[in-house]
Amino acid sequence: MNITLRDVINNKLNVYLIGIGGISMRSLAIVLKDLGCNVHGSDRSDSPALAMLESKGIKTYIGHDAANMKGVDFVIRTAAIPDNNCEVQHCFENNIPIIERADAWGVLMNDYKNVVCVAGTHGKTSTTSMISTFALKSDLDPTIMVGGELASIGGSMRIGGRDLFVAEACEYKNSYHKFSPTIAVILNVDVDHLDFFTGLDDIIESFRHFANQVPDDGVVVANYDDENTRRVIENTDRNVITFGLSNSADVYADFVKDSNGFFGFSIYHKGNHYCDVKLSVPGRFNVLNALASAAVAIHLGVDGESFKKGIQSYTGVGRRMEYKTTCNRARVFDDYAHHPNEIVSALKAADAMSEGKTICIFQPHTYTRTESLFNEFVEALSHADIVVLAEIFAAREINVNNTSSAQLAEKIPNAHFFKTFDEIACFVRDIANEGDIILTMGAGDVYKISDLL
């Protein structure tokens, strides 16, 4: 069968998503449903995401079973689903067309005039959310696909007009090479995902390929302050707008002021004043995210006052320095940071807000990342006053080397390791005091500890 996704959309066919509960996959399901397709799919376990999809008329199945796939014309799978999955095997055996999630997004992006794809080792979700927020406030009617829960759109997906698509673009397994950006944003380039990439040079080449997908009339928005990003764009023949904290960049900040971790600054474009802003989210890293967003706004022709109103209304996205609760009058925040450089940035932001101790509850994400960046994790976590370690979140991996968070705890001053979330919550309740900042941190399910607190 030679059916393409375009055929599926044009003829409103029956499409099935394997791994439909994932944040990008459920967004894809909503878009395809809006385009008139008959959409259903499966996920390995139940979740609130499946209930949300059911409320929109999208049938979901808990667990993978080829019996779910009667009458299916076309299948889309997330990259995490292996070839030996029973539903994938059913496609192979019955000649049912099957593609990966990134391929599907790439097809859909071709329908939009402007496509902003936000890439980088760190900060993708926050910056995608910032761009989405100013675009909404500027009446650009964006279609949005973000890797977090953005309150202003009631989730991770918004279907808007066909002039602007704002999307998060992940480098893992080169999935963003399938996308079709007219504006490619590169926030930073760092060593990560070494279960796929061979090293820094391989990662830089991957980002260079991503940048070169921009058409001749498009633009690459790149972080001038980041050495590896400069390597990505050197000798490129694409149009480039740089951003950074020094006036060597095209879009830069001046008169930067820190008020308990929240920053105000002036934005300039090639020496010309664009606007003055005061961010409603903490952390110096968000200054760079805002500058990247300003570069996109300038390219889209958004005036400084409109950008200012939009960016100042941005109050954050789920699991990015998100305020959760209090514990013994200590404030509890949750953050997705799972790479050493992200950890340092988050801890500096927490320390600026703290009037007492900074207590970091960290859950490492994947064994390969923990092993390959072990010393970097030790150094990064040492920035906290007290570190509480949960066991490693396995995600897609098997623990072949018996790696444990206990090994990190042995190397970090004032670090404690507990096997269960209940033990962690009990320990933190005993040591937290008014004025402290408690930060749950990691890309797994460590956020659940805030409920226990």
C-alpha positions in Angstrom: 0.0 0.0 0.0 1.4 3.4 -1.0 -1.0 5.5 1.2 0.7 8.7 2.5 -0.2 10.8 5.5 -1.4 13.4 3.0 -3.8 10.8 1.5 -5.0 10.1 5.0 -5.8 13.8 5.7 -7.3 14.4 2.2 -9.6 11.4 2.4 -10.3 11.5 6.2 -9.0 7.9 6.7 -8.6 5.8 9.8 -5.3 6.5 11.5 -3.9 4.7 14.6 -1.2 6.1 16.9 1.1 3.8 18.9 2.1 5.5 22.1 -0.8 8.0 21.9 -0.4 9.2 25.5 3.0 10.9 24.9 2.9 14.7 25.0 3.8 15.1 21.3 1.7 12.1 20.2 -1.4 13.3 21.9 -1.0 16.7 20.3 -0.6 15.0 16.9 -3.8 13.0 17.6 -5.7 16.3 18.3 -4.5 17.9 15.1 -5.4 14.9 12.9 -8.8 14.7 14.6 -9.3 18.4 13.8 -8.4 17.7 10.2 -11.3 15.2 10.0 -9.4 11.9 10.3 -10.8 9.0 12.4 -8.1 8.8 15.1 -7.5 6.2 17.8 -4.5 4.6 19.4 -2.9 2.8 22.3 -0.5 3.5 25.2 1.2 1.1 27.6 -0.6 2.4 30.7 -3.5 4.6 31.7 -3.0 8.4 32.3 -5.0 11.6 32.5 -3.9 12.2 28.9 -6.0 9.3 27.7 -9.0 10.6 29.5 -8.5 14.0 27.8 -8.3 12.3 24.4 -11.4 10.3 25.0 -13.2 13.6 25.9 -12.3 14.8 22.4 -13.8 11.8 20.7 -10.5 9.9 20.3 -10.7 6.2 21.2 -7.8 5.0 23.3 -6.6 1.5 24.4 -4.6 0.7 27.4 -1.9 -1.8 26.4 -0.7 -2.8 22.9 -2.7 -5.4 21.1 -3.1 -6.0 17.3 -6.8 -6.7 17.9 -7.2 -3.0 18.5 -6.2 -2.2 14.9 -9.2 -3.4 12.9 -9.8 -1.3 9.8 -6.7 0.8 10.3 -5.5 2.6 7.1 -2.4 4.2 8.5 -0.2 4.1 11.6 2.1 6.6 13.4 4.4 5.5 16.2 6.6 7.3 18.6 10.3 6.7 18.3 10.3 4.9 21.7 8.2 2.0 20.2 10.5 -0.8 19.0 10.1 -2.9 15.9 9.2 -6.0 18.0 6.1 -4.3 19.4 3.1 -6.4 18.5 1.2 -3.6 16.9 4.2 -2.6 14.8 4.6 -6.2 13.8 1.0 -6.3 12.7 1.7 -3.4 10.4 4.7 -5.2 8.9 2.8 -8.4 8.4 -0.3 -6.8 6.8 1.5 -4.1 4.7 -0.1 -1.3 6.7 1.8 2.0 6.1 3.6 3.1 9.3 5.7 6.2 10.0 7.3 7.9 13.0 5.9 10.9 14.9 8.5 13.3 13.6 7.8 12.4 10.0 4.1 13.2 10.6 4.9 16.6 12.1 7.1 17.3 9.2 4.3 16.7 6.7 1.8 18.9 8.7 4.3 21.8 9.0 4.4 22.2 5.3 0.9 23.6 5.4 2.1 26.7 7.3 3.6 30.0 6.1 5.9 30.4 9.1 7.2 27.5 11.1 9.2 28.2 14.2 11.1 25.2 15.5 12.8 25.6 18.8 15.8 23.4 19.4 18.6 23.2 21.9 19.9 20.9 24.7 18.3 23.1 27.3 15.3 25.5 27.4 13.2 24.3 24.5 9.9 24.0 26.4 10.3 27.4 28.1 11.3 29.2 25.0 8.6 27.6 22.9 6.1 28.7 25.5 7.5 32.2 25.6 7.2 32.5 21.8 3.7 31.1 21.9 2.6 33.6 24.5 3.8 36.7 22.7 2.3 35.3 19.5 -1.1 34.9 21.2 -0.9 38.3 22.7 0.0 39.8 19.4 -3.0 38.2 17.7 -0.9 36.0 15.4 -3.3 33.1 16.0 -0.5 30.5 16.3 -0.8 26.8 16.1 1.3 25.5 19.0 3.0 22.2 19.9 4.9 22.4 23.2 6.5 19.7 25.3 4.8 20.8 28.5 1.5 22.0 29.9 1.0 25.6 29.1 -1.9 27.1 31.1 -2.7 29.8 28.5 -3.7 27.2 25.9 -5.0 24.6 28.4 -2.4 21.9 27.6 0.3 21.2 25.1 -1.5 21.8 21.8 -3.4 24.8 20.3 -4.9 24.7 16.8 -4.8 28.2 15.2 -4.5 29.6 11.8 -2.1 28.6 9.0 0.2 31.6 9.1 2.3 30.5 12.1 3.2 27.1 13.7 5.4 27.2 16.9 6.9 23.8 17.8 9.4 22.3 20.1 12.1 20.4 18.2 14.0 17.6 20.0 17.5 16.5 18.8 17.2 13.0 20.2 17.6 10.4 17.4 17.7 13.4 15.0 13.9 13.6 15.1 14.0 17.3 14.3 15.6 16.5 10.9 12.1 15.5 9.8 10.7 19.0 10.6 10.2 21.9 8.1 11.4 25.1 9.9 11.3 28.5 8.3 12.7 29.9 11.6 15.1 27.5 13.3 16.0 28.5 16.9 19.1 27.1 18.4 19.3 27.9 22.1 22.5 26.0 23.0 24.4 22.8 22.2 25.7 20.6 24.9 26.8 16.9 25.4 23.7 14.8 26.0 21.9 11.7 24.7 25.1 9.7 24.4 23.1 6.5 24.0 22.5 7.9 20.5 25.2 10.5 19.6 28.9 9.5 19.6 30.1 12.8 21.1 30.1 16.6 20.9 31.2 16.7 17.2 28.3 14.4 16.2 25.8 16.6 18.2 27.1 19.8 16.5 26.8 18.2 13.1 23.2 17.2 13.9 22.3 20.8 14.8 24.1 22.0 11.7 21.9 19.7 9.6 18.8 21.1 11.4 19.9 24.7 10.7 20.5 24.0 7.0 16.9 22.8 6.6 15.8 26.5 6.7 14.9 27.8 3.2 16.7 30.7 1.6 14.1 33.2 2.8 14.1 31.7 6.3 16.3 32.5 9.3 18.4 30.7 11.9 18.1 32.3 15.4 21.3 31.3 17.3 22.8 31.9 20.7 26.0 34.0 20.2 27.0 33.4 23.8 27.3 29.7 23.3 30.5 28.5 21.8 29.1 25.2 20.4 26.2 27.1 18.8 28.7 29.4 17.1 30.4 26.3 15.7 27.0 25.1 14.4 26.4 28.3 12.4 30.0 29.1 11.2 30.3 29.2 7.4 26.6 28.8 7.0 24.9 30.3 3.9 21.6 30.7 5.8 20.3 34.0 7.2 21.2 34.2 10.8 20.0 36.4 13.7 22.2 36.0 16.8 21.1 36.8 20.4 23.1 37.1 23.6 23.9 39.1 26.7 26.7 41.1 25.0 26.3 43.7 22.2 28.3 41.5 19.9 24.9 39.7 19.2 22.3 41.1 16.9 19.6 41.0 19.6 21.1 41.7 23.1 20.3 42.7 26.6 21.5 45.8 28.5 20.8 47.3 31.9 20.2 43.9 33.3 18.8 44.0 36.9 18.3 41.1 39.3 15.5 41.3 41.8 15.5 38.2 44.0 16.1 36.0 41.0 13.6 37.8 38.6 15.2 39.9 35.9 14.4 43.2 34.2 16.4 44.4 31.2 16.4 46.4 27.9 16.4 44.6 24.6 18.3 46.1 21.6 18.4 45.0 18.0 21.6 46.0 16.2 22.0 49.0 18.4 18.3 50.1 18.2 16.2 50.0 21.4 13.4 47.4 21.0 11.7 47.4 24.4 12.2 47.1 28.2 10.9 44.0 29.9 10.5 42.6 33.4 10.2 38.8 33.4 7.6 37.1 35.5 9.6 33.9 35.7 12.9 33.5 37.6 16.4 32.6 36.5 19.1 34.3 34.4 18.7 31.5 31.8 15.2 33.0 31.1 16.9 36.2 30.0 18.5 34.3 27.1 15.2 32.5 26.4 13.5 35.9 26.2 16.2 37.2 23.9 15.7 34.3 21.6 12.0 34.9 21.6 12.6 38.6 20.8 14.7 37.6 17.8 11.8 35.6 16.5 9.4 38.4 17.1 11.6 40.9 15.3 11.8 38.6 12.3 8.0 38.2 12.3 7.6 41.9 12.4 6.1 42.2 15.9 6.7 45.7 17.4 8.5 46.1 20.7 5.4 47.1 22.7 3.4 44.1 21.6 6.3 41.8 22.4 6.7 43.4 25.8 3.1 42.8 26.7 3.3 39.2 25.6 6.6 38.3 27.2 5.7 39.9 30.6 2.4 37.9 30.6 4.4 34.7 30.4 4.2 33.1 33.9 5.8 29.8 33.1 5.0 26.3 31.9 4.5 23.0 33.8 7.6 21.6 35.4 9.8 24.6 34.7 10.5 26.2 38.1 6.8 25.7 38.8 5.5 26.6 42.2 3.7 23.7 43.8 3.0 24.1 47.5 4.6 24.8 50.9 6.1 22.5 53.5 6.8 23.9 56.9 6.4 27.3 55.3 9.3 26.4 52.9 8.2 27.0 49.2 8.3 23.9 47.0 9.1 24.2 43.3 9.3 21.6 40.6 11.7 21.6 37.6 12.4 19.3 34.6 16.2 19.8 34.8 17.9 16.6 34.2 21.3 17.6 32.7 24.1 19.0 34.8 24.1 22.5 33.2 20.3 22.7 33.7 20.7 21.7 37.3 23.2 24.5 37.9 20.9 27.1 36.3 17.9 25.9 38.3 19.8 25.8 41.6 21.2 29.3 41.0 17.6 30.6 40.4 16.4 28.8 43.6 19.2 30.2 45.6 18.4 33.7 44.5 14.8 33.3 45.7 15.7 31.5 49.0 16.0 33.2 52.4 17.3 29.9 53.9 18.6 26.6 52.6 18.2 25.3 49.1 17.1 21.6 49.3 17.3 19.8 46.1 15.4 16.5 45.6 16.9 15.0 42.4 15.9 12.0 40.4 18.5 11.1 37.7 17.0 10.3 34.3 18.4 7.2 32.5 21.4 5.1 33.4 23.5 6.1 30.3 23.2 9.8 31.1 24.0 9.2 34.8 27.1 7.1 33.9 28.4 9.3 31.0 28.0 12.6 33.0 28.6 11.2 36.5 31.3 13.7 37.6 29.4 16.6 36.1 26.3 15.6 38.1 28.4 15.5 41.3 29.7 19.0 40.6 26.3 20.4 39.6 24.4 19.0 42.6 27.1 20.3 45.0 25.6 23.8 44.4 22.6 22.9 46.7 22.8 23.2 50.5 21.2 19.7 50.9 20.8 17.1 48.2 18.2 14.3 48.5 18.6 11.6 45.8 15.9 9.3 44.5 16.7 6.2 42.5 17.4 6.6 38.8 14.4 6.8 36.5 15.0 4.1 33.9 12.8 5.4 31.1 13.6 3.3 28.1 16.7 1.6 29.5 17.9 -1.5 31.3 20.4 -1.2 34.1 23.2 -3.3 32.7 25.9 -1.8 35.0 24.0 -1.8 38.3 24.2 2.0 38.4 22.5 3.7 41.4 21.9 7.2 42.7 23.5 5.8 45.9 26.8 6.1 44.0 26.2 9.8 43.5 25.3 10.3 47.1 28.7 9.0 48.2 30.5 11.8 46.2 28.3 14.8 47.0 28.6 16.8 50.3 25.4 16.8 52.4 23.7 14.3 50.1 21.2 11.6 51.2 19.8 8.7 49.2 16.5 7.0 49.8 14.8 4.2 47.9 11.2 5.5 48.1 9.4 8.8 47.7 7.7 8.3 51.1 11.1 8.2 52.8 12.3 11.3 50.9 9.1 13.2 51.9 9.5 12.2 55.6 13.2 13.3 55.6 12.5 16.7 53.9 9.5 17.4 56.2 11.9 17.0 59.1 14.6 19.4 57.9 12.6 22.1 56.0 12.0 25.5 57.6 10.4 28.8 56.7 12.5 30.6 54.1 13.9 27.5 52.5 13.4 26.5 48.9 12.6 22.9 48.2 13.2 21.9 44.5 12.1 18.6 43.1 14.1 18.1 39.9 14.3 15.5 37.1 12.6 14.3 33.9 10.9 11.3 35.5 8.2 11.2 38.1 9.9 13.0 40.9 7.2 15.7 40.7 5.0 13.3 42.7 7.0 14.1 45.8 5.5 17.6 46.0 2.1 16.0 46.6 3.6 14.1 49.5 4.9 17.3 51.0 
